[in-house]
Each structure stands twice: as structure tokens, then as C-alpha cells.
Amino acid sequence: MRVPEHRALRVLHCPWNVAGQSATLAAAERERGFDSRCIVLRETGHGFPADESLTRPNDNLITIEVARYRLLWRALVWADVVHFSFGQSCLVPNAFPGLSGLSFLRPWRWPLRLYSRLVWLKDLPLLRAAGKAIFVTWQGDDARQGDRSRELFEICIANEIDELYYPAGSDSWKRRTIACFGRYADGQYALNPDLLRVLPKGASFLPYASFDPEGVPCYPLDPAGLQPLRIIHAPSHRGAKGTKHILIAVERLRAAGFRFDFEVIEGLPRDIALKRYATADIVIDQLLAGWYGGLGVEAMALGKVLVSYIREDDLRELPAGMASALPVVNATPTNIEGVLRELIRMPRVRLAELGARGHAFVNQWHQPSSVAQRTTADYSEALERRRSQH
């Protein structure tokens, strides 16, 4: 596909804007001279607006399904590059076709399941035939599989959570989805390094770029502070984040006489949540997934000490220098109590230094402009490769 020299390369980020990743990356790509836009089927409602949403929050299923084909049409007639998010293309209907179980009790779902199977990811070969460069970002449980996680990792979400989190049939369907993207995508990114264990060869790690850290004020820990340390945990899903282990550790430390403030923050709009995070000294992200999430990036941007489980075997997937600079305090379900005990006892000056390291780390590795430099180069290379093949 040849892009006319008189216009910028057009990049469509869709169909979702999970935690702001797609919209922020599109904005950073625009700063580099690309005509990038984030267009979603529906806003997530978590304080990360897209450039455009094709439906309203209360629209019905039919309206959303029609919007899928409007989005596909935009991809076909407007875009040079289509960058999908959360392992989904335009044609991934809500009636997930890989699930089994009690659906036989709801006969009205059968036509939806049949429709889903008929159209699932069928836009990928169509876009490929139309000469579009195709990219996809995998963000977590869109690729992570319960059975493979239990095989590969001693500590993982699947070992601690009930079967409803990884329903019967979902693992095999994720593998089919990954294989389909493997056939048609020019590039695949993973925001969590463990996902590269289940993605095709050639997929690569991409740091979170869900917001511009320069736009978040830093609230460093006061090295001369006399108040008890304030620790917060803000799980999006308690089971997946290992919250029960954190709560047990907190109770044991309090019973042992340690003085500190602790709060679990849930269900708040992002702007209000950020204000609460700003009052913390230590933020606990997760204890099971093996990497930090969007909360961890926000915490480090705010200058807080970040605690999270980091799977050391996955660090080889990071860019050169990122692993050695990583300021995260590593904790597991079995040692979280000891880790918190050490942090509470630690001199405030050292805690302040840890927070400062985190702030510097985010500005180096999670700067959207740096991530966009990588993605725009990949887009241009993919289109050039297409031209040379024809």
C-alpha cells in the first residue's frame, strides 16, 4: 500500500481504549506527525476518553453491532494502519463464542453465538487484502490463559482464583484468537512480559503509555515526616490482584503493634482516585500477575513507593536497561507481610529515595512520546515491507 506523499500516515486505534493506552498513544503519534485517532465502540467510563466513541453508554446490542461495521468501514476507507487493542478486532461480538456451560438454559443466546462464530475476526483477512498494516496490543487477560499459567508459573492468577475468571472454553478460544492475529498482524505488542510466553514469535514487550506522567503532579514522601506511613491498595479485581494476602498481612502487622494507615480504594472515578493515591506513601499494586499495571505507573508518577510482584524470569523480555532501573519493591503472597514490615521500619529518607527513583523511571520508560517513537517506526517499516513485496 502506497501512502500519498502529500498527507500524513493515518493510524486507527480501535476498538477499545483500555485504561487510556490507545488514546494516549494516538495523541503521542500525532505529535510525531502521524494522523492517529482512537475510535472506540463504547467509552470505558473510567476517566480515559477516546477521540471518538461510536455509541452511547445506554445503547442496545443491535446499535453496538451496527457500530462494529461502521468502524470496519472507517478502517477500510480511511486508515493506512489499524492498531487493535485488548486482542480484539472490529468484528468481535459480545456473545463470546468460546464459552460453554449454562448457555443452553438461555436459548436466545444461540443465534448470537452462531453470529459470533460466523464473523469472529473475519475483518483481519479483509484488511490485509486491502493493504492495511495491522497491529495489535495485548493487555493482560485478553491473552493470558488459565491452563497455561498453571503450567508455566508457580505464582499466578489462575492458581488463586475460581474458574469463573477463566471460564471453560476461554483458554482454547484465546489460543485461536492469538493464532488468527499471528497469521495477519504485521506487529504484536504485550504490555505485560508474561504474555510473550503465549504469543507468537516476533511479538514484543511495549511499556504502558496510558497517560503522560509529566501531567501528573509529584507528591514525594516527606523524609522528615512524623505521621504514620499511609499504605493504599486499589484493586480492579480483588481475586486477580491478590488482595486477600494483603489484608491478612495488614492485620498481622497491626496485631504485632506496627502503626500505619491502610486503605483499600475501589470504584472511584480516576480523577478522584488519583487524589487519594496522592495521599499515600506506599502503593501496593498486585501480587499474582508478575508485573505492575496502570496503577503502578500512576503511583510511581506520583512519587510513591510501589510494591508489586515482579516475575524475575520475565525481565529478559524488557528493553536493555529497563530491568536494572526497575524501582519496584518485589513482593509475593508469602512474603508480603515481611516486605511491609521492612518498609515500615525503613528510614524515611530511603523511602523518599525509592519514590524518587520510581518517578524518574516512569518519566524515562513510560513516556508516551518514547513509546510512540517505537510504534510509528514499526508502522512505517511494515508499510515499506508491504510495498517491497508488491
N, C-alpha and C positions, 0 to 999 in steps of 0.2 A: 504494500500500500504506500503510495507516494503522497506526502502532505504538501499542499501548495506552499511555495516559499513566502507568499505574502501574508500568511496567517500563522498564529501560534499553534502548536500541537495541542489537540483537545483531549482531555482526560476526564472520563466519567467515573466517579467513585460512587458505588451503589452496592446492594440495595439498602444497606443499613449503616448507621453511624454509631457503632457500639462504643460507648464511653468517650465519644468525641474524636476517635482516631481518624476516621475518614475525612471529616470536615476540616480538622486542623491540618492534616496533611495536604488536602486540596488547597487550603489557603497558603500554605508554605510553598507549594508548587507554583501558585500564581505569582508569588514574589520572585520566582525564578523565570518568569516569562511564559509559563505554560497556561493555557486556558483550562484550568482544572475546576471541576464543580462536583459537589457532593449532593446527590439527589437520592432521597430515600422514599420507600413506600410509606413509611409512617415514622413520626418522631418518637424517640425513645422516652421523652418526658423526664430526663434526668439532668437537665441543665446543659446539654450539649446540642445546640441547634444545628441542623444541616443547612446547606444553601437553599434547598427546596424540598418540600415534602409533597408527595402526590395525593395523599389522603389526609383526612382529619381524624382526630382521636376516636370519635364515635362512629366512624364509617363502618358499614357492614362488610361481610366477607366478599360479596359479589363486587362491591366497589373496589376493594383491595385487589381482587384478582384481575379486574379490568386494568387497574393501575400497573400491574406487572407488565402487561403488553404495551402500555404507553411508555413504560420505562425501557422495554426492549426496543421499541421503535426509536426512542431517543438514542439508544446505543448504536443502532444500525445507521441512522441518518446523520448523526452529529459527531459521534466520538471517533477518535483515532485509536485511543487506548481505553479499555474498560477494566477498571480495577475493582474487583468484587471484595466484599468484606464478610467476615464471620463464616467463611466457607460456603457462601450461598451465591447463586446467580440470580438473574431476574426471575427465572422460572423455577422457583422452589416454593410451591404452595404450602399453606398452613397445615393441611392434612398430611402429616408426616407419614410416608408410605412404608417405612421400615418397622413400624411398631405393631406388635401383636398384643394379645391379652383379652381385654373385655370389649373390644370394638364390636364383636358380634352381638352384643346387647344393645347396640345403637345402630340399627340398620341404615339410618340416614347418613352415616359416615361412609358407607360403602361406595357410593358414587364419587365422593370426594377422594377416597383412597385410589380408586381407579383413575380418576382425572390426574391425581398427583403422579402416579406411576407413568402415565402416558406423556406428561410434559416435563418431568423432572430433569433439569439441566439440559434440555434439548436446545436451549439457546446457545450453548457453547460451540457446537459444530457450526451453527448458523453464523455466529460472529466470526469464527475462524475462517469460514468460507468467504465472508465479506471483507476479509483482510484486516480485521481489527487485532491489535495486540491485546492479549488477555493476561491479567494478573489477578492474584487472589491473596488476601491476608487471612491467615488462620489465627484465631484469637484465644483459644482455650478449649472448651468442651465441644466446639464445633468439630475438632479433630481428635481430641483425647478420648480414648476408649477404655471402658472398664476392664475388659478381659486382658487387653494388652498392658494396661497399667499394673494390674496384679502380677502379671508375668515379669515385668521389667523392673518394678520398684518395690522396695520394702516399705517405704513411706509413700503413700499416695491417697488421693481422694477415694478411690474405689475400695480401698481396704477398710474404710471407716464409715461409709455411708450406705444407706439402704438401696435396694435395687431400683427404686423409683428414680434415682438420679441418673442411672444408666439403664433405661428400660430394656426389656427383652427385645432384641432385634435392632436396637440403635447402633450397637457396635459394628455389626455387619453392614448396615446401611451407610455408616460413616466411611467405612473402607471403600464401598462402592463409589461414594461421592468423591473421595480423595483420588481414587483411580481415574475417575472421569476428568477431574481437573488436571491430573497428570498427563492425560492424552492431549489436552487442548490448550493449557495455560503456557504462556511464554515465561512466566516467573511466579514463584510462590514464596511467601514470607510467613514466618511464625513469630508471634510476639512473645511466646514462651519457649525457651530452648528445648524442653522435653518433647514438644510436638514434633520436632525433627526426627524423633525415633519412629514415627508412624507416617511421616510424609515422604513423598518420592525423593530420590536422589536429585540434588540440584536445588531443593528448597533451602532457604537460608534464614537465619535469625534477623529480625528487624526490631530495633528498640521501640518502645512506646513513644508516640508523638501525639498524645491525646490532648495536650494543651501546651501553651507557650509558658515555660517556667519563669521567664522574665516578667510575665504579667501577674505573677503571684507574689505578694509581699513576703519577705522572710521574717520570721519571728524566732530568732535564735534563743537558745536556752541561756538564762542568766547564770554565769558561773559563780556569782556571789549570792544566788537565791537562797532563802532560808525556808521557804514553804516546802511542804512535802511534794515529791515528784508527782506529776499528773500523767497517768498512762491511759491511753484510749485504744479501743479496738472497734473497727467499723466493718462488720462482715456483710457482704451482699447475700451470702447464704451460710448460715452457721455451721452446717454439717461440712460443707466444702472447705471452709476456712479453718476448721479445727477449733471452733470456739469453745467447745466443752473442755478441752485441755487447758485453755487459757483461764477459764472460770475456776477450774479446780486449783490451778497454780495460784491464782489470786487469793482464794480462800485459805489455802495453806500458809501463804506468806502472812496474811493478816492474822491468822491464828498463832503464828510464830512471833508476832509482835512488830512486824515491819509496818511503818507508817507511809502511806502513799494514797493518792486519789486514783480511782479507776472508774471508767465509764465505757459502756458499750453504746455506740452510736449507730442507729439504724433508721431507714425510711425517711431521711431528711432530704430536701432539695439541695443540690450541690452547693449553692452559694451559702446556705446556712450551715451545711456540714463543714465547709472549709473554715468558717469562723470558729466552729467548735474544735476542729483539728488544730487551729492556731493556738488554742489554749493549752495544748498538750506539751509535754517534754519528750515522751516516748510514744511511738505508734506501733502497735502490733498488727501486721497485715494478715499473714496466713501461715499455717504450719503443715500443710499437706501437699500443695501443688508443686513445690520445688523452685519457684521463682516468685518475685514480688509482682503485684498487679498495679492497676491505676492508682489505688490508694497509696501504695508505696511511693510512687513517683510524686504524688501530691505532698506526702509527708516530708520527703527529702527536700522538695522545693520550698517548703515552709521552714526548713532548718531543723526538723525534728530527728531524733534518733529513731531509726527504723529497725524493727525486729521482724524477721520473716525466715521461713525455711528455704534455704538455697541448696539445691542438689548439686554437690560439687562435681559429679561426673558430667553434668551438662555444661559446665563452664567452658569446655573446649569448643563449644559452638559459638562463643561470643567473639566479637571483633578483637583484634590484638589490642591489649591494654585495658580493656573494659573490666576483665575479671580481676586484675591486680589492683584496680582502683575502686572496686566494689566496697562500699562502706556499710553494707547491711550486717546487722548482728544476727548471726545464724542461730536458729532455734528449731527444735523438733518437739513432737508431742511428749517425748520422755524427758527432755531436759529444760523445758520452758520455765519451770519453777526456778531451777538453778541459774538460768540466764537472767531472769528478772531480779533474782536476789543479788547477783553481781552488779547489775546496773543500778539498783537502788543504793548499794554500798559504794559505788564508784564516785570519785571526786567530781564535783560539778564541772570543773574545768575540763576534764577528759570527756564528759558527756557533751559539753559545748563544742569541743573539737570534733567529736563524731558527727554532730549535727551540721557543722560547717563543712565537713567532708562530703556529707550527703548532698548539701546544697550545691557544692561545686560539681559533684558527679552528675547531677541532673542537668545542670547547665551545659555540661560537656557532651553527655551521651543521649539525652532525651530532648535536645533542642530540635523542634520541627524543621528548622531550616537545614540542619545537618542531615536529617532523615530524608528530606525532600531532595537534597543533592544526590543521594543514593538512588531514590526511586526514579527521578527524572532521567538520570543516566541510564538506568535499566530500560526505561520506556524507549528512549532514543536508540539504544542498542538493539532492542527487539524489532523495532520498525526497520532499522537498517538491515538486520538479518533477513527480514521478510523480503525487502527489496532485492537483496542479493540472490535470494532463492528463486526470484522470478525474472 
